[in-house]
Amino acid sequence: MSFTTPPRPFDVAAVFPQLAPLARTATRLHPRPGSPTVHDSSVGGPLLWPADEPWPHCEGPHEKGATSVVLSPDDVRVLRRNRAAITSRRHLGRPASLPTPEELATSKRIRQGRPWPEGPIAMLPVAQLYARDVPLPVSPPGADLLQVLWCPFDHPTHPRTALFWRAAAKVTDVLADPPEPTAIQ
């Protein structure tokens, strides 16, 4: 998984010397479409989550006014597949490159939204980073895996996130089907 960012065209610290004391090691993420497994570092991929550990949920409060429509994760996947299908037909020109009647009907149905979810919301995986792939910040002793999850709803003050450090080798029984929220903003 080793991808690197090309060198910058100039040295920022040389141009702005006052920034030099603020320099830190950073990892730039360049996610690409793929099919990662729980044993890979990924953005939005599956997590190496212990089967006997509860999945994190967000208790809220969630901002209802932040959006007029909420969708399910499956709705979002269908809309993305439709968009990819339409994009793949662009080279054919009109009318083949236009959305099909089925794609339009599906989009219209989905965009009507879902009911606002009640109760705790299952958090979504954002990133899973193995120390072998990226230089992780200071981690707990023995931890070689950082997992980041977030609540898919807006909050009055700031997004809700959850960080989990773990030793990958200690996870022997992996959660096969993590819960998904019934709706997302």
C-alpha positions as CSV (number, residue, x, y, z in Angstrom):
1,M,0.0,0.0,0.0
2,S,3.0,2.3,-0.2
3,F,2.1,5.5,-2.1
4,T,4.0,8.7,-1.6
5,T,3.2,12.3,-2.2
6,P,5.6,14.0,-4.7
7,P,8.0,16.5,-3.2
8,R,6.6,20.0,-2.8
9,P,7.7,22.6,-5.5
10,F,9.1,24.8,-2.7
11,D,10.1,24.6,0.9
12,V,7.3,26.2,2.9
13,A,9.4,26.7,6.0
14,A,12.0,28.6,3.9
15,V,9.3,30.9,2.5
16,F,7.6,31.3,5.9
17,P,10.3,30.8,8.6
18,Q,7.8,31.5,11.4
19,L,6.1,28.2,10.5
20,A,9.2,26.0,11.0
21,P,8.7,25.5,14.7
22,L,5.2,24.2,14.0
23,A,6.4,21.4,11.6
24,R,5.2,17.9,12.5
25,T,5.2,14.5,10.8
26,A,1.9,14.0,9.0
27,T,0.3,11.4,6.9
28,R,-1.6,12.4,3.8
29,L,-4.3,10.0,2.9
30,H,-4.9,9.3,-0.8
31,P,-7.8,6.9,-0.8
32,R,-8.5,5.0,-4.0
33,P,-11.4,2.8,-4.9
34,G,-10.8,-0.8,-3.9
35,S,-11.9,-3.8,-1.9
36,P,-9.9,-3.6,1.4
37,T,-10.2,-6.3,4.0
38,V,-10.1,-6.0,7.8
39,H,-6.4,-6.7,7.5
40,D,-5.7,-3.6,5.4
41,S,-5.4,0.1,6.2
42,S,-8.3,1.9,4.5
43,V,-10.6,4.9,4.5
44,G,-14.2,3.8,4.7
45,G,-13.3,0.1,4.6
46,P,-14.2,-2.7,7.1
47,L,-12.7,-2.7,10.6
48,L,-10.8,-5.4,12.4
49,W,-13.4,-5.3,15.2
50,P,-13.6,-7.9,18.0
51,A,-16.8,-9.9,17.8
52,D,-17.2,-9.7,21.6
53,E,-16.8,-5.9,21.8
54,P,-19.8,-3.7,21.5
55,W,-20.0,-1.5,18.4
56,P,-20.0,2.2,19.2
57,H,-23.2,4.2,19.0
58,C,-23.8,7.9,19.3
59,E,-26.5,9.0,21.7
60,G,-26.9,12.5,20.2
61,P,-28.3,15.1,20.3
62,H,-28.5,15.2,16.5
63,E,-29.3,18.3,14.5
64,K,-32.6,17.7,12.6
65,G,-32.4,21.1,10.9
66,A,-29.1,20.4,9.3
67,T,-30.7,18.5,6.4
68,S,-34.1,18.0,4.9
69,V,-33.6,14.4,3.8
70,V,-31.9,11.5,5.5
71,L,-30.9,8.4,3.5
72,S,-29.9,4.9,4.5
73,P,-26.4,3.6,3.7
74,D,-27.9,1.3,1.1
75,D,-29.6,4.4,-0.5
76,V,-26.3,6.1,-0.8
77,R,-24.7,3.0,-2.3
78,V,-27.5,2.7,-5.0
79,L,-27.1,6.4,-5.9
80,R,-23.4,6.0,-6.2
81,R,-23.8,2.9,-8.4
82,N,-26.3,4.8,-10.6
83,R,-23.9,7.8,-10.9
84,A,-21.0,5.4,-11.8
85,A,-23.2,3.7,-14.5
86,I,-24.2,7.1,-16.0
87,T,-20.5,8.2,-16.0
88,S,-19.4,5.0,-17.7
89,R,-21.8,5.7,-20.6
90,R,-20.6,9.3,-21.2
91,H,-18.4,8.2,-24.1
92,L,-21.5,6.9,-25.9
93,G,-22.9,10.4,-26.3
94,R,-26.6,11.3,-26.1
95,P,-29.1,9.8,-25.4
96,A,-27.1,6.8,-24.0
97,S,-25.2,9.0,-21.6
98,L,-28.4,10.3,-20.0
99,P,-29.9,8.6,-16.9
100,T,-32.3,5.7,-17.8
101,P,-36.0,5.9,-16.7
102,E,-35.2,3.3,-14.1
103,E,-32.2,5.3,-12.8
104,L,-34.4,8.5,-12.6
105,A,-37.2,6.7,-10.8
106,T,-34.8,5.1,-8.3
107,S,-33.2,8.5,-7.6
108,K,-36.6,10.2,-7.2
109,R,-37.7,7.5,-4.8
110,I,-34.5,7.5,-2.7
111,R,-34.4,11.3,-2.5
112,Q,-37.7,11.3,-0.7
113,G,-35.7,10.2,2.3
114,R,-36.2,8.0,5.3
115,P,-37.8,8.6,8.6
116,W,-35.6,10.4,11.2
117,P,-34.0,7.6,13.3
118,E,-34.9,7.3,17.0
119,G,-32.4,6.2,19.6
120,P,-28.7,5.7,19.4
121,I,-27.1,5.8,16.0
122,A,-24.4,3.2,15.0
123,M,-21.2,5.0,14.2
124,L,-19.6,4.6,10.7
125,P,-16.0,3.5,10.1
126,V,-13.9,6.4,8.8
127,A,-10.4,5.0,8.7
128,Q,-8.4,2.0,9.9
129,L,-4.6,2.6,10.0
130,Y,-2.0,0.0,10.7
131,A,1.4,1.2,12.0
132,R,3.1,-0.9,9.3
133,D,1.5,1.3,6.7
134,V,1.6,4.8,8.2
135,P,3.6,6.5,10.9
136,L,1.0,6.7,13.7
137,P,1.1,9.3,16.4
138,V,2.1,8.3,19.9
139,S,0.1,5.2,20.6
140,P,-0.5,3.1,23.7
141,P,2.1,0.4,24.3
142,G,1.5,-2.7,22.1
143,A,-1.0,-1.0,19.9
144,D,-0.4,-1.2,16.1
145,L,-3.8,-0.3,14.8
146,L,-5.8,2.9,15.0
147,Q,-9.5,2.9,14.1
148,V,-11.6,6.0,13.6
149,L,-15.4,6.1,13.6
150,W,-17.8,9.0,13.5
151,C,-21.5,9.7,13.8
152,P,-23.2,10.3,10.5
153,F,-25.3,13.1,11.9
154,D,-24.6,16.7,12.6
155,H,-24.3,17.8,16.3
156,P,-24.9,21.2,17.9
157,T,-21.2,21.7,18.7
158,H,-18.9,19.5,16.7
159,P,-18.8,16.1,14.9
160,R,-18.8,13.0,17.2
161,T,-15.8,10.8,16.6
162,A,-14.4,7.7,18.4
163,L,-10.8,6.5,18.3
164,F,-9.8,3.0,19.2
165,W,-6.3,1.8,19.6
166,R,-5.7,-2.0,19.6
167,A,-3.1,-4.7,19.0
168,A,-4.3,-6.4,15.8
169,A,-2.8,-9.8,16.7
170,K,-5.1,-9.9,19.8
171,V,-8.3,-9.8,17.6
172,T,-8.9,-13.4,16.8
173,D,-12.7,-13.5,16.4
174,V,-13.7,-10.6,14.0
175,L,-17.2,-9.1,14.0
176,A,-18.6,-10.3,10.6
177,D,-21.5,-7.9,10.2
178,P,-21.1,-4.6,12.0
179,P,-24.3,-2.6,12.5
180,E,-25.1,0.3,10.2
181,P,-27.2,3.3,11.0
182,T,-30.8,3.1,9.7
183,A,-30.2,6.6,8.2
184,I,-27.5,9.1,7.6
185,Q,-27.4,12.9,6.9
